[in-house]
């Protein structure tokens, strides 16, 4: 069963609702949209934690490529489809797909990334 309590806490951190100490940042309610946009780039790794909590996955999947991490939502032995986000700079969130295909005795990885949104913060 999905860990909804963990997912909600991770979402709160991702949006900047909580301070680093874990306490509610009551000033967040003064400008929730602006504060969320400002917090998202710094809290980007919580995207993965949120997806993992919902999918009951204990450990991070890791890199999509050298510039982005990801958490596949659909993950078979050779094909994955899921959320990807940049590791640094402006936060870019998108959908990624990876397939590992054996060709002539070697493993070939095919990947595509569709960036859906960019959030630079303030």
C-alpha positions as a printed Julia matrix, in Angstrom:
122×3 Matrix{Float64}:
  0.0    0.0     0.0
  1.26   3.46   -0.85
  2.72   5.53    1.99
  0.37   8.51    1.62
  1.55  10.07    4.89
  5.16  10.09    3.66
  4.04  11.35    0.24
  2.15  14.28    1.79
  5.14  15.29    3.91
  7.42  15.1     0.86
  4.93  17.21   -1.12
  4.89  19.78    1.68
  8.69  20.0     1.63
  8.75  20.13   -2.17
  6.37  23.1    -2.17
  8.19  24.88    0.67
  5.42  24.49    3.25
  7.91  23.16    5.8
 11.11  24.7     7.1
 14.32  22.65    7.05
 13.64  21.79   10.71
 10.34  20.15    9.71
  8.13  22.82   11.26
  5.35  24.45    9.25
  6.46  27.75    7.7
  3.36  29.82    8.44
  4.6   32.68    6.25
  4.17  30.33    3.26
  0.41  30.98    3.41
  1.0   34.68    2.61
  2.03  33.77   -0.97
  1.62  30.02   -1.51
  2.07  30.15   -5.29
  5.2   32.32   -5.17
  6.69  30.45   -2.24
  6.1   27.1    -3.97
  7.75  28.28   -7.18
 10.69  29.55   -5.16
 11.07  26.32   -3.17
 10.74  23.79   -6.02
 14.26  24.13   -7.53
 15.98  23.76   -4.15
 13.81  20.8    -3.12
 13.91  18.99   -6.5
 15.04  15.63   -5.08
 11.76  15.44   -3.15
 10.06  14.74   -6.49
 11.7   11.32   -6.45
 10.9   10.81   -2.77
  7.24  11.63   -3.46
  7.02   9.17   -6.37
  8.82   6.47   -4.36
  6.41   6.91   -1.45
  3.43   6.51   -3.77
  4.92   3.48   -5.53
  6.32   1.84   -2.36
  9.85   1.9    -3.71
 12.56   1.97   -1.0
 15.56   3.32   -2.91
 16.14   5.94   -5.61
 16.31   4.66   -9.18
 19.14   7.07  -10.02
 20.16   8.87  -13.15
 18.18   9.19  -16.32
 21.26  10.71  -17.91
 24.19  12.82  -16.7
 21.96  15.9   -16.28
 18.76  14.38  -14.86
 17.5   11.96  -12.23
 14.33   9.96  -12.62
 11.81   7.63  -11.06
 10.04   5.31  -13.48
  6.35   4.78  -12.83
  6.15   1.85  -15.25
  9.26  -0.3   -14.99
  9.64  -3.67  -16.65
 12.89  -5.59  -17.01
 13.83  -3.71  -20.16
 11.56  -0.64  -20.48
 10.83   2.21  -18.08
  8.54   5.26  -18.28
  8.45   7.9   -15.59
  9.2   11.36  -14.26
 12.6   12.98  -14.81
 14.02  16.22  -13.4
 17.26  18.12  -13.78
 19.96  17.8   -11.12
 21.08  21.44  -11.18
 20.21  24.84  -12.62
 16.61  25.73  -13.42
 14.31  22.87  -12.51
 13.01  21.1   -15.59
 10.46  18.34  -15.09
  9.46  15.94  -17.81
  8.61  12.43  -18.85
 11.38  10.02  -19.68
 11.43   6.64  -21.34
 14.32   4.18  -21.4
 14.65   0.81  -23.05
 17.53  -1.65  -22.76
 17.78  -3.74  -25.89
 20.28  -6.53  -26.53
 21.83  -6.17  -30.0
 24.52  -8.53  -31.25
 25.43  -9.59  -27.71
 25.69  -6.01  -26.39
 23.23  -4.06  -24.29
 22.05  -0.86  -26.03
 20.12   1.79  -24.09
 17.57   3.88  -25.99
 16.2    6.9   -24.17
 14.01   9.91  -24.81
 13.1   12.81  -22.56
 10.2   15.2   -23.06
 10.63  18.26  -20.88
  7.24  19.58  -19.83
  7.93  22.49  -17.51
 10.81  24.69  -16.34
 10.84  26.45  -12.96
 13.71  28.8   -12.25
 12.47  30.11   -8.89
 12.9   33.75   -8.01
